Amino acid sequence: MHSSIRRASRRFRYHILSRRAWRHRLVFWAGAVVVGVTCFVFVQGGQFLETRFRQLMMGAPWLPFLITPAGLAAAAWLTRRFFAGAEGSGIPQVVAAIQLPDRIRRGRLLSLRIAVGKIGLTWLALICGGSVGVFAPTVHIGASLLYGFGDRSGIRRHHIHRGLILAGGAAGIAAAFNTPLAGIVFAIEQMSRSIEERSSGLMLSAVIIAGITALVLAGNYQMLPAVESQLTDAVDWLAVPTLGISGGLLGAFFGLVLIATSCKVAPWLAQRGIVIALLCGLIVALCGWATAGLTHGTGFQQARELAAGELSVTFLFPLAKMIATLASYLSGVPAGIFGPALGIGAGVGSAFAAWFPHVDTTVLVLLGMVAFFSGMAQTPITAFVVIMEMSDHHALLLPLMTTAFLAYIVSRAVCRKPIYLALAEPFLNPPQRH
């Protein structure tokens, strides 16, 4: 009895009076504020640059054929020359860093330098018309910032480093989407299959602080329009398996192609990176020309317009957006695929509107977004939580959940390994140079 009281007393003194414990808390909490501000500014800046590119393109439709290849080539060269480790989505780097025990190797994937490069080069790709997202990079930026702060503060314990990385990535998602719950779910479901008890409280508090910071800066906004419609009868519910299966298959196919082609192209990037980036930029420009410019940018603006009923598309848009996103990723620039995946899924849902004339198009768009993202990333819980929080429509919870898990089951049957885990393998086991 007395020994239990003494142990409880020691734990209490450590948590309340220990300078080390308070230093850890201050790193998590102050870093979360910085992550919230940085990711909010990053997303807003990306949206501004995407809009600016569209304004330029309206006056000169031929402009993407010049600046998109040149811009992606410049961004690819700058990435390899000054910001190695900032390329691609960024989530694979975070997944790998969580597993790496070596601090030096981890520092090559997460650092303040990489965070700066990720922001600037993603903006460069957007102003040039690349099909790149801003949401997945916030995971990399948030993890880099929080891990960098912790490392510079002298924190060396592995479980604290792991907590910093998880908290930073989750805080980035929470701040970018204004969805704190989605940030926590994504951290557990995708980046780490579990959370250590010793750092779980700090991680959750950091995510909440980052979300509050973004809320203070932007207000209580919804990223997707509210929808009042529901699936009322059995015929309407046929949209769930239709979109779940088709979106899951498309997402799995996209993941397989991206994994396979990135492995094939990687050796060529080191030798002929500029040429590959130029060719990829030309492909992106051609996709934009074929869709009247819809495939340029993050894809989230198109998703929002489709959900609001301000835009309708055929199956050409999601297919062209997949090609443009694949080309942008393979060019070697920082290129998130989270946002483009939502745009592709929104296009799939809108294209099925003619099949279900009695179902609100907004509902179909939301189901398509959930299905494609769940099929691509194989994170069904994250998929429906993100869409539910962004649209703030809880009445669609059951259709969104069912669609997400149908897409996940179909995707797992086609693609055995989740895309982000597969893309993390080269960072965990880098090829040997001879």
C-alpha positions, 0 to 999 in steps of 0.5 A: 500500500505504502509503495503504491502511494510512493510511486503515485507521489513520484509520478505526480511530482514528475508530471507537475514539477519536472522541468523535463516534462514541462519542456516536452509539453512546451515543445509540443504546444508551442510547436502545434501553434506554429504548425497551425499557423504555417499550414493555414498560410500554406493552404491559403497561399496554395489556393491563391496561386491556383486561382491566379494561374487560372486567371492567367490561363483565361487570357492565354489558353496556350500558356500552360504549354510553356510555363507548366513544363518549365515550372515543373523542371525548375521545381524538380531541379531545386528539389534535388539540388537544395531540398532532397527529401521534400519530393512527392507527397511527403506522407511516405517520408513521415511513415518511414521516419516513424519507423527509423531508429536512426536519428541521422537518417530520420533527419534526412526526411524531416527537418526545418529545411525540408519544411521550407522547401516543401512550402515554396516548391509546392507553391511554385508547382501550383503557380505553374499549373501542376496537378499537386495537392496541398493537404498531404504536404501539410503532414510532411510540413507539420511533422518536420516542424514539430520534429525539428523543434524537438530535435533542436530543443535537445530531446533525444528519447525515441518515443518522444521523437515518434510522438512529435512526428505523429503529432506534427503530421496529425496537426497538419491535417487538422489545421489544413482541413479544419478537421481535428478528428480526421487528423487524429484518425489519420495518424492512427490509421495511416502513419502509425497503427497505434499510439504510445501511451507515454505520448498520446496525451501530448499528441492529442493536445497538439492536434487540438491546439493546431486545430484551434489555431487554424479556427482562430485564423479562418473562423468556423468555416466549412470546406464543402457545401452543406447538403440536406438530401439523404438516400431515402429508398432502396433505388437511391441506395444502389448508388452506394455499392455502385460508387463504392466498387467503381471508386475503390477499383479506380483508386486501387488502379491509380495506386498500383500505377503510381507505385509501379511507375515511381519505382521505374522512373526513380533511377532515371530521375537522378540521370535525366531529371530535367528531361523527365520533368519537362515531359511530365509538364507537357503531359499535365498541359495536355490534360489541362487542354483536354478538360478546359483547364480543370485538371490544373491545381489541387483538384479541391476547387473542382470538388467544391464546385461539383459538390455545390452543383456549380459544375458537372463533368463526364468521366473524362475529367477524373481520368485526365486528372489521374493522368495529370496527377501521376505526371506531376508526381513522377516529375520529382517535385513536391506533389501531394495526392490527397487533394487530387484524389478528392477531386478525382472522386468528386468527378467520379460521383458527378459523372454517375449523376445520369445513372441516378437522376433522383439522387442529389448530385452533392450526395453522389459527389461526396460518396465518390470522394469517399470511395476513391480516397478509400480505395487509393489510400486504403484508410476507410475511417479517415475517408468518411471522417474527413468528408463528414467533418468537411461537409458537416452532414451527419445524416449521411454517416451510414452511406459514407461509412458503407461506401468507404468500406466497400471501396476498401474491400475492393481495393485490398483485393486488387492492391495488397499494400497501401500506397503510402506504405509502399511509397515509404519503402525506398526511404526505409531501404534506400537502393545501394549506389555502386 
